[in-house]
Amino acid sequence: MNRDLHSTPHDRTQTLLMQSIYSFYQGTQRHLETVLAKHHEITFSQFLILISVTYRKEGCVMSQVTLADFLNITEATVSRHIKTLVALGFLTKEKASTNKKSFDLALTSHGEKVVKKAEKRIMQEIDSFLNHVTNKDSKIIINNLTTSLTMLQQRK
């Protein structure tokens, strides 16, 4: 039996919304992956690690476990990315003073420059996108994304 014949307009709207969110997420991630690789020779996941280390809370030890949990990726994936970022001279990895088995990560001066350039480039990409969106539509998008994020955070 064809499910679409029996689905309600609400069901179809929810399905379309989910497909749109997924497509937007995938498209954005693919685009940023391409931009970061072309201009900064890093992956999107590596950029997220650098950003997480950059904007961590004061006094927070940024370890592989912390990053894996925060970014919702495996510790093995984080470990691979960290090895690459250390080899590229973007990060330093030092034993944490609070736990001998743990390492604290910090940006090098080269890593700081890369993050600033990458952030600037990403903002240019966002500006380029927003140039095709009216001010009114931008406000609607922001409002909808903020509302959706708030709802998701309340579900935790």
C-alpha positions in Angstrom: 0.0 0.0 0.0 1.3 3.4 -0.9 2.1 5.3 2.4 1.8 8.7 0.7 -1.9 8.2 0.0 -2.5 7.8 3.7 -0.1 10.3 5.1 -1.3 13.7 6.4 -0.1 17.0 5.2 1.7 17.3 8.6 3.5 14.0 7.9 4.6 15.2 4.5 5.8 18.5 5.9 7.8 16.8 8.6 9.4 14.5 5.9 10.2 17.5 3.7 11.6 19.3 6.6 13.9 16.4 7.6 15.0 16.0 4.0 15.7 19.7 3.7 17.7 19.8 7.0 19.7 16.8 6.0 20.4 18.1 2.5 21.4 21.5 3.9 23.7 19.9 6.5 25.4 17.6 3.9 25.7 20.3 1.3 27.2 22.8 3.7 29.6 20.3 5.1 30.7 19.2 1.6 31.1 22.8 0.5 33.2 23.8 3.6 35.2 20.6 3.2 36.1 21.7 -0.3 36.9 25.3 0.7 39.0 24.3 3.7 41.0 21.7 1.7 41.6 24.1 -1.2 42.6 27.2 0.8 44.0 25.8 4.1 44.8 22.1 3.4 42.7 20.8 6.3 39.5 18.8 6.5 36.3 20.1 8.0 36.8 17.7 11.0 40.3 19.0 11.6 39.0 22.6 11.4 36.3 21.7 14.1 39.1 20.4 16.3 41.1 23.5 15.9 38.1 25.7 16.6 37.2 23.6 19.7 40.7 24.1 21.0 40.7 27.8 20.1 37.4 28.6 21.9 37.5 26.2 24.8 36.4 27.5 28.2 39.0 29.0 30.5 40.8 26.3 32.5 39.3 23.5 30.4 41.8 20.8 29.5 41.2 19.9 25.9 41.9 16.2 25.5 41.1 13.6 22.9 38.3 12.2 25.0 36.8 15.7 25.5 37.0 16.4 21.8 35.5 13.1 20.8 32.6 13.6 23.2 32.1 17.3 22.1 32.3 16.6 18.4 30.4 13.3 18.5 33.2 11.4 16.7 35.3 8.4 17.9 38.4 8.8 19.9 40.3 7.0 17.1 39.2 9.6 14.6 40.2 12.4 16.9 43.5 10.8 17.5 44.2 10.5 13.8 43.3 14.1 13.2 45.4 15.3 16.1 48.5 13.4 14.8 48.0 15.1 11.5 47.5 18.6 13.1 50.6 18.2 15.3 52.6 17.0 12.2 51.4 20.1 10.3 52.5 22.3 13.2 49.0 23.5 14.0 48.7 21.9 17.5 50.9 21.0 20.4 50.2 18.0 22.6 51.5 18.0 26.1 50.8 15.7 29.1 48.0 17.2 31.2 49.1 18.2 34.7 45.8 16.8 36.2 46.0 13.3 34.6 49.2 11.5 33.5 47.3 9.5 30.9 45.7 12.5 29.3 47.1 15.1 26.9 46.3 18.8 26.7 46.1 20.4 23.3 47.0 23.9 22.4 47.3 25.9 19.2 50.7 26.9 17.9 51.1 30.4 16.4 50.9 28.8 13.0 47.7 27.1 14.0 46.3 30.4 15.3 47.0 32.0 11.9 45.3 29.1 10.0 42.2 29.3 12.3 41.9 33.0 11.7 42.3 32.7 7.9 39.9 29.7 7.8 37.3 31.5 9.9 37.6 34.6 7.6 37.2 32.4 4.5 34.1 30.7 6.0 32.6 34.0 6.8 33.2 35.1 3.2 31.4 31.9 2.1 28.5 32.7 4.4 28.4 36.3 3.1 28.4 35.1 -0.4 25.4 32.9 0.4 23.6 35.7 2.2 24.1 38.1 -0.7 21.4 36.0 -2.5 19.0 36.1 0.5 16.9 39.1 1.4 17.2 40.7 4.8 13.7 39.6 5.6 14.5 35.9 4.6 17.8 36.0 6.6 15.9 37.0 9.7 13.4 34.2 9.1 16.2 31.6 8.6 18.0 32.8 11.8 14.7 32.7 13.8 13.9 29.2 12.6 17.4 27.9 13.2 17.5 29.4 16.7 14.1 28.0 17.5 15.1 24.5 16.2 18.3 24.6 18.1 16.6 25.6 21.3 14.1 22.8 20.9 16.9 20.3 20.4 18.8 21.5 23.4 15.7 21.2 25.6 15.4 17.5 24.6 18.7 16.5 26.1 
